[in-house]
Amino acid sequence: MKALPPYRGRFAPTPSGPLHEGSLAAALASWLDARAHGGRWLLRIEDVDGPRCQPGAAEEILRQLASCGLTPDEPPQWQSQRGAHYDAALARLAETGAAYGCACTRADIARAWAAQGRVHQRHAEWVYPGTCRPERGGLAGQPARAWRLHTGTAGAPASLIDWRDRWLGAQRQDVAAEVGDFVLRRADGCWAYQLAVVVDDAAQGITHVVRGEDLADNTPRQILLQRALGLPTPAYLHTPLVCAADGEKLSKSHGAPPVDLADPAAALLRAAQALGLPIRGMLHPGAGGHLPELLGLGVSLWAQQAEGVASSWPL
């Protein structure tokens, strides 16, 4: 039997602002999973989307993590320094016909939908109609604005992605039908999240991805892209989202405040409870101020869940 590679996990925040309680819970989950498996925990600053990034936010995130005792085992990686690697990956995809240039604007896509009698639902994907696919004539003399991955034919085995999430269980998505040919490089020149994260996970040897449930829908696209590039697929675990009082998920785009780190142990305790860890009743009196004991308890509880000692999580 082939030996499994050593565990390597990561936390990969976008520096669009400091960590809020939801992103701290995601960071803690990825750190706990790495420690429970005796693995290494890496940090990647996903600053490839320049317009979204705030000056100084990355440094603030590093400071926040350090104050909570969540220190990466290797120097952080910065996506903004890795453009040459994304260029090389896109070139490989273009050479094999898996990627193609696209001249369409959002208005063009909306008009194509209208011509097909399709109505767009709020928050739903704008499934690309394939206007610039090579088999449909390609760019027809127009310059490429963006680059897309050719997802194949809807319903074909290649576009049907079946995967098992360590928390959510069995998942399936027909990427061609439900997403369409998604963007790899945007019209503004920025690299798309999907390509950057796939290239970087492979380069860092990531074996396990632990992140929030709001990113689960991205996983089939990333698996399809991994297959197109001949890259390994990590194991995925998507944790429940931390929501505000109105039921909306905490996010920077919706004005979630930075996590209060006046007492880092208290912030970690809230994050652990958001993940379902029954940690409060297990702490010794006065232990709330001691990060090592709190983190150690978290690792022990997470490991028990992963081994099936407790039945509440399918880890």
PyMOL commands that set and color helices and strands:
alter all, ss='L'
color gray80, all
select helices_A, chain A and resi 21-36+50-52+57-67+79-81+83-95+106-115+134-136+157-159+175-178+193-203+213-229+252-254+264-274+280-282+287-289+291-306
alter helices_A, ss='H'
color red, helices_A
select strands_A, chain A and resi 8-11+40-45+77-78+99-102+146-149+160-165+169-174+183-185+208-212+235-239
alter strands_A, ss='S'
color yellow, strands_A
deselect
rebuild
show_as cartoon
